[in-house]
Amino acid sequence: MTKANVGYVDDFSHGVLPTPPGKIAVLHAKALGDLLVILPALGAIKETYPDAELILLARPWVKEFLSARPSAVDRVIDVPVFPGVNDDDAVATKGRVGWIDAADVSPAIQQFYKAMRTEKFAVIIHLQGDGKAVNPFINRLGAGLTVGLRNEGAEPIDRFIPYVHYQSEILRNLEVVALVGACTTRLEPHVEVTKIDEQETAPIRETIKGKPYVIVHAGADDVRRVWPASKFAKVADGLIDKGYQVVLTGTPKEQETVTTVMRAMDRAAIPCTSLGLGGLAALLGKSSLVISNDTGPLHLARAVGAPTIGIFWAPNVLNWGPLTRNRHRLAISWRLECPYCGITPVSPWPFQPMTEHCDHACSFVESVSVEEVCNFAAELLLPEQPTAPSRQSR
């Protein structure tokens, strides 16, 4: 790999690059929540190197989402499917998650390598995982300087910190970009809501009819992070009795979850499963409160300024909990043992696909009480005084 003329630094102790970089690439090809927690790190890079082109290597949906709103990113490049990089189905093989030999990659990946080398990145930074799958990938992109996370057994890169699972993802990403001198005082993720986002919510707003509303998001990709629908229903009924509209959000594939909550309710809520990410951001941003499992829409709600109650499994709070508490509450399940096998699947990190760890599909947050969530809601909604409707069943 050629290091000449692209700002490569032999002395890593000073951090800041001695030559202004022309292009800085960041690899992060994961899901919505993962994207949101790298936003402060992307902002830090842009603050420190405002004249550099900041390019995000990501999944295709990210380009549509970020190009529609102001952000620190100048350009998004789609990453083809590659095991361990942006393939959710990658499995652990001999301790190397998603590892695949360079000779076995698809023509699309080979073409991607070639295209990225022509970009002549001064720096490429990865913000995902321990480096076992990702480091070989970024080392083939021809950057002058490679930066990221690396544990034992991962391919070497130029600058790195060790990947220690239990760390705030926001702070982890800021620590990585600090390896090139990038810093910021803005620690919380922020997403700009646009007029187009607001326009997308027009149909649902007609149904809400100008009343204050609370969003309840009862879905999540992992059943172990899902609070029971019956408990969401009780919280939603209580909020309606206090005068709030309740909007049950979900992705199209979470339609069944939304329906299950509605059927468990005594009052009438408003279902909403058709909004795109921009429309969802706008709807979340104007809500009085968002109550959600630990999943992407919860992190999006915080990024657009909504007060939130997040239902968390205790170990996940360390990675995904909010940094502040003024407008956010955490309803935490402290249950660690699987009710089926008694295994505590938290070491070295939660729920990894290894034979010695538990993979039973059950909720680990069921123990969170309705009363706790309702009390948090009362705290966060205290300044508002909606008019309670008459108590009328559907």
C-alpha positions in Angstrom: 0.0 0.0 0.0 1.4 3.4 -1.0 1.5 6.0 1.7 3.1 8.8 -0.2 1.5 12.2 -1.0 -1.7 11.5 0.9 -1.1 12.8 4.3 0.2 9.6 5.9 1.7 10.2 9.4 4.6 8.2 10.8 4.3 9.8 14.2 0.9 8.7 15.6 1.3 10.4 18.9 0.2 13.8 17.7 -3.1 12.8 16.2 -3.8 15.8 14.0 -2.8 15.1 10.4 0.1 17.4 9.4 -1.1 17.7 5.8 -4.8 18.8 5.2 -6.5 15.7 3.8 -8.4 15.9 0.5 -10.8 13.0 1.2 -11.7 11.2 4.4 -13.8 8.1 4.1 -15.8 6.5 7.0 -17.0 3.0 6.7 -20.2 2.2 8.6 -22.6 -0.1 6.8 -25.1 -1.1 9.5 -28.6 -0.3 10.7 -30.4 2.9 11.7 -29.5 3.0 15.4 -25.8 2.3 14.4 -25.9 5.2 12.0 -27.2 7.7 14.5 -24.5 7.0 17.1 -21.8 7.8 14.6 -23.2 11.3 13.8 -21.2 13.1 16.6 -18.0 11.4 15.3 -18.8 12.5 11.7 -19.5 16.0 13.0 -16.1 16.0 14.8 -14.3 15.1 11.6 -16.0 17.9 9.7 -15.3 20.4 12.4 -11.6 19.5 12.5 -11.2 19.2 8.7 -13.8 21.4 7.2 -12.1 21.5 3.8 -11.9 17.8 3.4 -14.6 15.9 1.5 -16.2 13.6 4.0 -17.4 10.4 2.4 -19.5 7.8 4.1 -19.3 4.2 2.9 -22.7 2.8 3.9 -25.9 0.9 2.9 -28.0 2.2 0.0 -30.8 3.6 2.2 -28.3 5.9 4.0 -27.7 7.9 0.8 -31.4 8.7 0.4 -31.8 9.6 4.0 -28.7 11.9 4.4 -28.9 13.5 0.9 -32.4 14.8 1.9 -31.1 16.9 4.8 -28.1 18.9 6.1 -25.4 16.7 7.6 -21.6 16.6 8.0 -21.4 14.1 5.2 -20.6 15.4 1.7 -21.2 12.1 -0.2 -22.4 8.6 0.4 -21.1 5.6 -1.5 -23.0 2.3 -1.4 -21.1 -0.7 -0.1 -21.9 -4.0 -1.9 -22.9 -7.0 0.4 -19.8 -8.4 2.0 -19.9 -10.9 4.9 -19.1 -9.2 8.3 -19.2 -5.7 6.8 -22.8 -5.2 5.9 -24.2 -8.7 5.9 -26.5 -9.3 8.9 -26.4 -13.0 8.2 -22.7 -13.3 8.6 -21.7 -16.0 11.1 -18.7 -16.7 13.2 -16.1 -18.9 11.5 -13.0 -19.9 13.5 -13.4 -16.8 15.6 -13.4 -14.4 12.6 -16.9 -13.0 12.1 -17.8 -13.0 8.4 -14.2 -13.5 7.3 -13.8 -14.3 3.7 -10.6 -14.6 1.7 -9.9 -11.8 -0.9 -9.7 -14.4 -3.7 -13.3 -15.5 -3.0 -15.0 -12.2 -3.1 -17.7 -11.4 -5.7 -17.0 -9.4 -8.9 -19.1 -6.6 -7.4 -16.6 -6.4 -4.4 -13.6 -6.6 -6.7 -15.1 -3.7 -8.7 -15.8 -1.8 -5.5 -12.1 -2.2 -4.4 -11.0 -0.8 -7.8 -13.3 2.1 -7.7 -12.3 3.0 -4.1 -8.6 2.9 -5.0 -9.3 5.5 -7.7 -10.8 7.8 -5.0 -7.3 8.2 -3.4 -8.6 8.6 0.1 -6.2 10.3 2.4 -7.8 8.5 5.4 -10.3 5.7 5.8 -11.9 5.2 9.3 -14.0 2.3 10.2 -16.5 2.5 13.1 -17.8 -1.0 13.4 -16.7 -4.1 15.2 -13.4 -5.5 16.4 -11.7 -5.4 13.0 -11.6 -9.1 12.2 -13.9 -8.7 9.2 -13.6 -5.0 8.5 -9.9 -4.4 8.7 -9.1 -6.6 5.7 -11.8 -4.8 3.8 -10.5 -1.3 4.4 -6.9 -2.3 3.8 -7.9 -3.1 0.2 -9.3 0.3 -0.5 -6.0 2.1 -1.0 -6.2 4.8 1.6 -3.1 6.6 2.8 -4.0 6.0 6.4 -6.3 3.4 8.0 -7.9 4.0 11.3 -10.4 2.1 13.5 -10.8 -0.7 16.0 -8.7 -3.8 16.3 -8.5 -6.7 18.6 -6.1 -9.7 18.7 -6.4 -11.8 15.6 -7.6 -8.9 13.4 -5.5 -7.7 10.4 -3.3 -4.7 11.3 -4.3 -1.1 10.5 -2.3 2.1 11.0 -4.0 3.6 14.0 -6.5 1.8 16.3 -8.0 1.5 19.7 -9.1 -1.9 21.1 -12.7 -2.9 20.7 -14.0 -3.4 24.2 -17.7 -4.3 23.9 -19.1 -2.5 27.0 -18.6 1.2 26.0 -21.0 3.9 24.9 -21.2 3.6 21.2 -21.2 7.4 20.8 -18.1 7.8 22.9 -16.4 4.8 21.3 -16.8 6.5 17.9 -15.5 9.8 19.1 -12.5 8.0 20.6 -11.7 6.5 17.2 -11.9 9.7 15.3 -9.7 11.4 17.9 -6.9 9.2 16.5 -6.8 11.7 13.6 -7.2 14.7 15.9 -11.0 15.1 15.3 -12.9 16.5 18.3 -16.2 18.2 19.1 -18.2 19.5 22.0 -21.4 18.2 20.4 -21.9 14.8 21.9 -25.5 14.1 21.2 -26.6 12.8 17.7 -28.7 15.3 15.8 -30.9 14.8 12.7 -32.4 17.8 10.8 -36.1 17.5 10.0 -37.0 19.1 6.6 -40.1 20.5 5.1 -40.4 17.4 2.9 -40.3 15.3 6.0 -43.1 17.3 7.5 -45.2 17.1 4.3 -45.0 13.3 4.5 -46.7 13.3 7.9 -49.8 15.3 6.6 -52.2 12.3 6.4 -51.4 11.1 9.9 -51.6 14.7 11.3 -55.1 15.0 9.9 -56.0 12.0 12.0 -54.3 13.4 15.1 -56.3 16.6 14.6 -53.9 18.9 16.4 -54.0 17.2 19.8 -50.8 16.5 21.7 -49.7 12.9 21.0 -47.4 10.2 22.4 -45.7 7.8 20.1 -45.5 4.1 21.2 -43.0 1.9 19.2 -43.5 -1.7 20.3 -41.3 -3.5 17.7 -37.7 -4.4 17.5 -35.6 -6.7 15.4 -34.6 -8.9 18.3 -37.4 -10.5 20.4 -35.1 -10.4 23.5 -35.4 -6.6 23.4 -39.2 -6.5 23.0 -41.5 -5.5 25.9 -44.8 -7.4 25.9 -47.6 -5.9 23.7 -50.1 -6.2 26.7 -47.9 -3.8 28.7 -47.5 -1.3 25.9 -51.3 -1.5 25.6 -51.9 -0.6 29.3 -49.5 2.4 29.1 -51.2 3.6 25.9 -54.7 3.3 27.5 -53.5 5.4 30.4 -52.1 8.1 28.2 -55.3 8.3 26.2 -57.3 8.7 29.5 -55.0 11.6 30.3 -56.0 13.4 27.1 -53.2 12.4 24.7 -53.6 10.8 21.3 -51.4 7.7 21.0 -49.8 6.8 17.7 -48.5 3.3 17.3 -45.5 3.3 14.9 -43.8 0.5 13.2 -42.1 -0.6 10.1 -44.2 -2.5 7.5 -42.8 -5.8 8.8 -44.0 -4.8 12.3 -47.6 -4.4 11.3 -48.5 -7.5 13.2 -46.9 -6.1 16.4 -48.9 -2.9 16.0 -52.1 -4.8 15.5 -51.4 -6.9 18.6 -51.0 -3.8 20.7 -54.2 -2.3 19.3 -56.2 -5.5 20.0 -54.9 -5.5 23.6 -56.1 -1.9 24.2 -59.4 -0.7 25.6 -59.1 2.7 23.9 -58.5 3.6 20.3 -55.0 4.4 19.1 -53.8 5.5 15.7 -51.6 3.0 13.7 -48.8 4.3 11.6 -46.6 1.8 9.7 -46.2 3.5 6.3 -43.9 6.5 6.9 -40.4 6.6 5.5 -37.5 7.5 7.7 -37.9 11.2 7.0 -41.6 11.3 7.8 -41.0 9.2 10.9 -38.3 11.7 12.1 -40.8 14.6 11.6 -43.6 12.7 13.5 -41.2 11.8 16.3 -39.9 15.4 16.6 -43.4 16.9 17.2 -44.5 14.3 19.7 -44.9 15.0 23.4 -43.2 11.8 24.3 -41.8 8.6 22.6 -42.0 5.2 24.4 -40.1 2.5 22.7 -38.0 -0.6 22.9 -34.3 -0.3 22.4 -34.3 0.0 18.7 -33.6 2.5 15.8 -36.7 4.7 16.1 -35.9 5.3 19.8 -32.5 6.7 18.9 -34.0 8.7 16.0 -36.5 10.2 18.5 -33.6 11.5 20.6 -31.8 12.8 17.6 -34.8 15.0 16.6 -35.3 16.3 20.1 -38.2 14.3 21.4 -38.4 13.3 25.1 -38.1 9.5 25.4 -38.6 6.5 27.6 -36.4 3.6 26.4 -37.1 0.1 27.6 -33.6 -1.5 27.9 -32.0 -4.8 28.9 -29.4 -3.7 31.5 -26.2 -4.7 29.6 -27.4 -2.8 26.5 -27.7 0.5 28.5 -23.9 0.7 28.6 -23.7 0.8 24.8 -27.0 2.3 23.6 -28.4 4.4 26.5 -28.6 8.2 26.1 -25.8 10.3 27.5 -28.3 12.7 29.2 -31.3 12.3 31.4 -33.1 15.7 31.5 -35.5 14.6 28.7 -34.9 10.9 28.7 -35.7 8.0 31.0 -34.5 4.4 31.0 -36.8 1.6 32.1 -34.2 -1.1 32.8 -34.7 -4.9 33.1 -32.1 -6.3 35.4 -32.9 -9.9 34.5 -29.7 -11.5 33.3 -30.5 -15.3 33.3 -32.4 -17.0 30.5 -35.7 -18.4 31.9 -35.2 -21.5 29.7 -31.6 -22.6 30.3 -30.4 -20.3 33.1 -27.4 -19.1 31.1 -26.4 -15.4 31.5 -25.5 -14.5 28.0 -23.5 -11.3 28.7 -19.8 -12.4 28.4 -17.8 -11.3 26.6 -20.8 -9.5 25.2 -24.5 -10.2 24.8 -26.1 -12.8 22.6 -23.2 -13.6 20.3 -23.9 -16.6 18.0 -21.6 -19.0 19.8 -22.6 -22.5 20.9 -21.8 -21.9 24.5 -24.2 -18.9 24.7 -27.9 -18.8 24.9 -30.0 -18.3 21.8 -33.5 -18.8 23.2 -36.0 -16.4 21.6 -37.6 -14.8 24.7 -38.0 -11.3 26.1 -35.3 -10.3 28.5 -37.2 -7.0 29.3 -40.5 -8.4 30.3 -39.9 -7.7 34.0 -40.1 -3.9 33.4 -43.3 -2.9 35.1 -46.1 -0.8 33.6 -46.1 1.3 36.7 -42.5 2.3 36.2 -43.1 3.4 32.6 -46.2 5.3 33.6 -44.4 7.1 36.3 -41.6 8.1 33.9 -44.3 9.4 31.5 -45.9 11.5 34.2 -42.5 13.1 34.9 -41.7 13.9 31.3 -45.3 15.1 30.5 -45.7 17.2 33.6 -45.5 20.6 31.8 -48.4 19.7 29.5 -52.0 19.9 30.6 -54.1 18.2 27.9 -57.9 18.0 28.4 -58.9 14.4 29.3 -61.6 12.9 27.1 -64.6 11.1 28.4 -63.9 7.5 29.3 -65.3 5.7 26.3 -64.3 2.3 25.0 -63.9 1.6 21.4 
